[in-house]
Amino acid sequence: MAFSTEASLKGFNRQFKVSSECKPYTLRDNGFVETSGGNYLYKRPLDSTHRAGLVLKVTVNQKINQLKISTVTANGLQAVNVEKLANNEMVIEKINFIFDGFVDRNVLVEV
């Protein structure tokens, strides 16, 4: 999955882009970790009943102008569409809560 200026999760109707006010310290203050390639990665396990576990990943490039968003299995090998999971209400609520926090803290902007 390549970086793009706007991104969303599979099955979600919310689109996001990186806020123009976002700085490296903003990302670090909000749980992002700098990778060896210079990008910023937010990785949060989502408690669910999915057999392989679920992880929300938000990656912002080193220029802080593009991003990619995905939900993957715990080992990171397979993308998961949370909209198609059974009993997914709690997972969707958690994801929306995380993204609302990013918008409130000027990390992301909803498009």
N, CA, C and O of each residue as an XYZ file, in Angstrom:
444
protein
N       0.834     -1.172      0.000
C       0.000      0.000      0.000
C       0.887      1.247      0.000
O       1.750      1.403      0.864
N       0.673      2.110     -0.951
C       1.497      3.307     -1.099
C       0.899      4.476     -0.320
O      -0.290      4.480      0.001
N       1.732      5.457     -0.025
C       1.260      6.665      0.637
C       0.398      7.472     -0.325
O       0.625      7.462     -1.535
N      -0.597      8.174      0.224
C      -1.421      9.072     -0.579
C      -1.797     10.284      0.274
O      -1.669     10.252      1.498
N      -2.257     11.344     -0.372
C      -2.610     12.553      0.374
C      -3.885     12.356      1.186
O      -4.058     12.984      2.231
N      -4.784     11.485      0.712
C      -6.011     11.169      1.442
C      -6.112      9.658      1.588
O      -5.768      8.909      0.674
N      -6.591      9.220      2.751
C      -6.707      7.776      2.993
C      -7.920      7.484      3.858
O      -8.407      8.345      4.591
N      -8.393      6.260      3.759
C      -9.490      5.796      4.613
C      -9.343      4.298      4.812
O      -8.595      3.632      4.096
N     -10.063      3.782      5.791
C     -10.086      2.342      6.023
C     -11.069      1.691      5.067
O     -12.070      2.297      4.684
N     -10.786      0.472      4.689
C     -11.718     -0.291      3.857
C     -13.062     -0.388      4.561
O     -13.138     -0.784      5.724
N     -14.121     -0.022      3.847
C     -15.453     -0.135      4.399
C     -15.918      1.059      5.220
O     -17.104      1.153      5.533
N     -15.016      1.979      5.581
C     -15.396      3.172      6.332
C     -15.733      4.296      5.369
O     -15.182      4.371      4.271
N     -16.642      5.169      5.786
C     -17.011      6.284      4.928
C     -16.328      7.579      5.341
O     -16.760      8.658      4.935
N     -15.281      7.492      6.132
C     -14.536      8.664      6.571
C     -13.187      8.709      5.858
O     -12.459      7.716      5.829
N     -12.858      9.864      5.283
C     -11.574     10.088      4.610
C     -10.754     11.066      5.444
O     -11.304     11.996      6.035
N      -9.445     10.858      5.491
C      -8.565     11.724      6.270
C      -7.354     12.141      5.445
O      -6.942     11.455      4.511
N      -6.796     13.294      5.825
C      -5.499     13.712      5.308
C      -4.725     14.296      6.478
O      -5.307     14.622      7.513
N      -3.415     14.428      6.314
C      -2.569     14.944      7.387
C      -2.841     16.442      7.540
O      -2.910     17.170      6.550
N      -2.992     16.888      8.766
C      -3.244     18.297      9.042
C      -2.031     19.139      8.664
O      -0.891     18.701      8.818
N      -2.280     20.343      8.171
C      -1.178     21.248      7.831
C      -0.463     21.735      9.093
O       0.663     22.225      9.008
N      -1.099     21.609     10.257
C      -0.498     22.019     11.524
C       0.303     20.901     12.184
O       0.907     21.118     13.235
N       0.319     19.721     11.591
C       0.990     18.559     12.181
C       2.505     18.680     12.052
O       3.022     18.992     10.979
N       3.199     18.437     13.133
C       4.667     18.483     13.203
C       5.162     17.153     13.785
O       4.365     16.385     14.323
N       6.464     16.872     13.685
C       6.978     15.621     14.254
C       6.653     15.449     15.739
O       6.319     14.346     16.171
N       6.747     16.519     16.518
C       6.446     16.396     17.945
C       4.950     16.130     18.177
O       4.583     15.477     19.153
N       4.088     16.634     17.280
C       2.652     16.346     17.382
C       2.410     14.851     17.226
O       1.631     14.255     17.971
N       3.085     14.255     16.251
C       2.939     12.823     16.020
C       3.448     12.023     17.219
O       2.774     11.106     17.689
N       4.626     12.369     17.708
C       5.186     11.642     18.858
C       4.304     11.788     20.101
O       4.142     10.831     20.858
N       3.736     12.973     20.316
C       2.859     13.195     21.463
C       1.579     12.371     21.379
O       0.928     12.131     22.396
N       1.215     11.937     20.176
C      -0.021     11.180     19.976
C       0.209      9.702     19.738
O      -0.669      9.022     19.207
N       1.369      9.189     20.117
C       1.613      7.754     20.082
C       2.292      7.229     18.836
O       2.454      6.017     18.694
N       2.695      8.107     17.925
C       3.420      7.662     16.741
C       4.884      7.434     17.098
O       5.453      8.140     17.931
N       5.482      6.439     16.455
C       6.886      6.100     16.668
C       7.607      6.277     15.339
O       7.095      5.883     14.291
N       8.782      6.862     15.385
C       9.556      7.043     14.154
C      10.184      5.713     13.752
O      10.837      5.054     14.562
N       9.980      5.325     12.496
C      10.529      4.066     11.992
C      11.951      4.289     11.498
O      12.416      5.427     11.419
N      12.639      3.205     11.168
C      14.007      3.317     10.673
C      14.067      4.044      9.330
O      15.107      4.602      8.980
N      12.974      4.045      8.578
C      12.921      4.749      7.301
C      12.552      6.214      7.428
O      12.489      6.924      6.425
N      12.305      6.681      8.655
C      11.973      8.075      8.874
C      10.485      8.378      8.872
O      10.089      9.521      9.099
N       9.655      7.376      8.621
C       8.210      7.571      8.663
C       7.730      7.502     10.113
O       8.495      7.156     11.013
N       6.469      7.832     10.326
C       5.878      7.802     11.662
C       4.752      6.778     11.667
O       3.848      6.833     10.833
N       4.810      5.842     12.614
C       3.867      4.729     12.656
C       3.085      4.739     13.965
O       3.657      4.802     15.054
N       1.752      4.676     13.828
C       0.862      4.495     14.969
C       0.291      3.094     14.834
O      -0.354      2.774     13.836
N       0.526      2.265     15.830
C       0.099      0.868     15.768
C      -0.608      0.540     17.072
O      -0.002      0.588     18.142
N      -1.900      0.206     16.983
C      -2.667     -0.043     18.185
C      -3.492     -1.311     18.033
O      -4.295     -1.408     17.105
N      -3.315     -2.296     18.930
C      -4.148     -3.505     18.885
C      -5.594     -3.157     19.227
O      -5.859     -2.344     20.112
N      -6.513     -3.781     18.514
C      -7.945     -3.597     18.760
C      -8.476     -4.893     19.346
O      -8.445     -5.929     18.681
N      -8.962     -4.853     20.572
C      -9.527     -6.057     21.176
C     -10.744     -6.473     20.370
O     -11.693     -5.706     20.212
N     -10.704     -7.667     19.874
C     -11.838     -8.152     19.090
C     -11.922     -9.667     19.220
O     -11.057    -10.313     19.811
N     -12.977    -10.203     18.655
C     -13.163    -11.645     18.662
C     -12.587    -12.280     17.399
O     -12.746    -13.481     17.183
N     -11.925    -11.488     16.568
C     -11.319    -12.019     15.349
C     -10.252    -13.032     15.736
O      -9.450    -12.775     16.633
N     -10.235    -14.157     15.082
C      -9.344    -15.261     15.477
C      -7.868    -14.905     15.394
O      -7.071    -15.429     16.172
N      -7.481    -14.026     14.470
C      -6.066    -13.680     14.318
C      -5.714    -12.368     15.003
O      -4.570    -11.922     14.920
N      -6.682    -11.734     15.683
C      -6.439    -10.440     16.308
C      -6.452     -9.326     15.275
O      -6.285     -9.583     14.083
N      -6.646     -8.110     15.714
C      -6.685     -6.963     14.811
C      -5.775     -5.859     15.312
O      -5.646     -5.639     16.516
N      -5.137     -5.160     14.365
C      -4.270     -4.041     14.689
C      -4.598     -2.897     13.739
O      -4.692     -3.094     12.528
N      -4.773     -1.691     14.297
C      -4.953     -0.493     13.495
C      -3.579      0.111     13.247
O      -2.813      0.328     14.186
N      -3.268      0.381     11.982
C      -1.980      0.987     11.629
C      -2.230      2.267     10.837
O      -2.941      2.266      9.832
N      -1.626      3.364     11.314
C      -1.652      4.639     10.599
C      -0.198      5.039     10.416
O       0.538      5.177     11.392
N       0.218      5.224      9.174
C       1.597      5.592      8.881
C       1.612      6.935      8.159
O       0.890      7.133      7.182
N       2.444      7.857      8.649
C       2.611      9.169      8.036
C       4.033      9.222      7.495
O       4.974      8.816      8.176
N       4.193      9.729      6.255
C       5.532      9.762      5.664
C       6.418     10.797      6.354
O       5.931     11.606      7.143
N       7.709     10.772      6.060
C       8.655     11.627      6.763
C       8.482     13.107      6.444
O       8.905     13.951      7.233
N       7.877     13.445      5.319
C       7.608     14.852      4.989
C       6.319     15.352      5.659
O       5.996     16.538      5.586
N       5.595     14.447      6.303
C       4.352     14.727      7.021
C       3.318     15.382      6.097
O       2.693     16.382      6.452
N       3.153     14.797      4.905
C       2.128     15.300      3.992
C       1.308     14.178      3.352
O       0.354     14.455      2.625
N       1.662     12.928      3.608
C       0.914     11.791      3.070
C       0.792     10.718      4.145
O       1.569     10.682      5.099
N      -0.208      9.836      3.970
C      -0.422      8.796      4.963
C      -1.020      7.556      4.334
O      -1.442      7.559      3.177
N      -1.047      6.500      5.120
C      -1.775      5.280      4.775
C      -2.374      4.719      6.051
O      -1.783      4.805      7.128
N      -3.568      4.138      5.907
C      -4.323      3.630      7.047
C      -4.774      2.217      6.723
O      -5.246      1.951      5.617
N      -4.631      1.299      7.692
C      -5.095     -0.070      7.460
C      -5.386     -0.767      8.785
O      -4.895     -0.376      9.844
N      -6.197     -1.806      8.687
C      -6.369     -2.735      9.797
C      -5.856     -4.078      9.312
O      -6.228     -4.549      8.238
N      -5.002     -4.684     10.111
C      -4.360     -5.937      9.722
C      -4.471     -6.942     10.855
O      -4.834     -6.596     11.979
N      -4.155     -8.185     10.545
C      -4.107     -9.206     11.586
C      -2.934     -8.905     12.517
O      -2.064     -8.102     12.183
N      -2.912     -9.536     13.661
C      -1.896     -9.253     14.674
C      -0.471     -9.452     14.149
O       0.448     -8.756     14.579
N      -0.282    -10.403     13.218
C       1.060    -10.612     12.676
C       1.369     -9.659     11.523
O       2.489     -9.650     11.013
N       0.386     -8.857     11.109
C       0.605     -7.836     10.082
C       0.616     -8.333      8.660
O       0.930     -7.570      7.746
N       0.283     -9.587      8.444
C       0.404    -10.163      7.109
C      -0.851    -10.043      6.252
O      -0.769    -10.146      5.028
N      -2.006     -9.828      6.867
C      -3.243     -9.848      6.113
C      -4.107     -8.645      6.472
O      -4.338     -8.371      7.650
N      -4.590     -7.920      5.446
C      -5.504     -6.800      5.673
C      -6.884     -7.344      6.044
O      -7.301     -8.389      5.545
N      -7.589     -6.625      6.926
C      -8.901     -7.053      7.391
C      -9.891     -5.910      7.187
O      -9.618     -4.766      7.551
N     -11.036     -6.232      6.604
C     -12.112     -5.259      6.463
C     -13.008     -5.388      7.688
O     -13.763     -6.354      7.799
N     -12.934     -4.428      8.612
C     -13.678     -4.540      9.873
C     -15.180     -4.413      9.668
O     -15.949     -4.869     10.514
N     -15.616     -3.813      8.582
C     -17.046     -3.694      8.305
C     -17.680     -5.062      8.071
O     -18.873     -5.238      8.318
N     -16.902     -6.029      7.602
C     -17.439     -7.345      7.279
C     -17.333     -8.341      8.430
O     -17.764     -9.486      8.297
N     -16.764     -7.920      9.554
C     -16.638     -8.814     10.700
C     -17.963     -8.915     11.444
O     -18.734     -7.957     11.492
N     -18.217    -10.070     12.015
C     -19.395    -10.239     12.869
C     -19.128     -9.563     14.212
O     -17.995     -9.567     14.693
N     -20.145     -8.992     14.809
C     -20.027     -8.309     16.105
C     -18.923     -7.259     16.103
O     -18.068     -7.247     16.988
N     -18.943     -6.387     15.116
C     -17.873     -5.417     14.932
C     -18.154     -4.043     15.548
O     -17.348     -3.130     15.372
N     -19.263     -3.868     16.259
C     -19.654     -2.560     16.766
C     -18.585     -1.946     17.672
O     -18.275     -0.761     17.549
N     -18.027     -2.739     18.572
C     -17.034     -2.225     19.512
C     -15.745     -1.823     18.788
O     -15.137     -0.807     19.126
N     -15.334     -2.599     17.814
C     -14.116     -2.300     17.060
C     -14.300     -1.007     16.280
O     -13.406     -0.160     16.264
N     -15.444     -0.848     15.638
C     -15.716      0.372     14.867
C     -15.758      1.584     15.791
O     -15.257      2.652     15.440
N     -16.352      1.421     16.965
C     -16.403      2.517     17.935
C     -14.999      2.922     18.383
O     -14.711      4.113     18.503
N     -14.126      1.950     18.632
C     -12.741      2.243     19.035
C     -11.990      2.972     17.936
O     -11.279      3.941     18.203
N     -12.145      2.513     16.698
C     -11.460      3.147     15.573
C     -11.935      4.587     15.419
O     -11.119      5.491     15.238
N     -13.231      4.807     15.488
C     -13.763      6.168     15.375
C     -13.277      7.052     16.517
O     -13.006      8.234     16.306
N     -13.163      6.500     17.722
C     -12.658      7.252     18.868
C     -11.203      7.675     18.633
O     -10.833      8.815     18.912
N     -10.388      6.761     18.123
C      -8.985      7.075     17.849
C      -8.887      8.181     16.801
O      -8.129      9.135     16.978
N      -9.645      8.061     15.715
C      -9.585      9.072     14.662
C     -10.148     10.415     15.128
O      -9.637     11.463     14.733
N     -11.187     10.401     15.957
C     -11.709     11.655     16.503
C     -10.641     12.362     17.337
O     -10.523     13.587     17.295
N      -9.867     11.588     18.090
C      -8.768     12.157     18.875
C      -7.693     12.759     17.987
O      -7.164     13.826     18.297
N      -7.363     12.096     16.894
C      -6.375     12.635     15.957
C      -6.853     13.942     15.339
O      -6.061     14.865     15.149
N      -8.139     14.025     15.025
C      -8.696     15.258     14.447
C      -8.676     16.379     15.491
O      -8.313     17.513     15.178
N      -9.063     16.064     16.729
C      -9.078     17.064     17.788
C      -7.683     17.615     18.090
O      -7.544     18.774     18.481
N      -6.662     16.795     17.909
C      -5.290     17.188     18.239
C      -4.482     17.641     17.024
O      -3.255     17.722     17.087
N      -5.164     17.935     15.923
C      -4.539     18.456     14.694
C      -3.504     17.534     14.075
O      -2.547     17.998     13.455
N      -3.688     16.234     14.239
C      -2.843     15.266     13.540
C      -3.432     15.024     12.154
O      -2.717     15.053     11.153
N      -4.743     14.785     12.105
C      -5.445     14.526     10.856
C      -6.584     15.521     10.671
O      -7.051     16.143     11.625
N      -7.018     15.655      9.419
C      -8.178     16.461      9.073
C      -9.129     15.559      8.320
O      -8.715     14.838      7.412
N     -10.411     15.589      8.689
C     -11.399     14.788      7.966
C     -11.788     15.527      6.698
O     -12.087     16.720      6.722
N     -11.779     14.792      5.584
C     -12.085     15.398      4.282
C     -13.550     15.213      3.965
O     -14.014     15.651      2.913
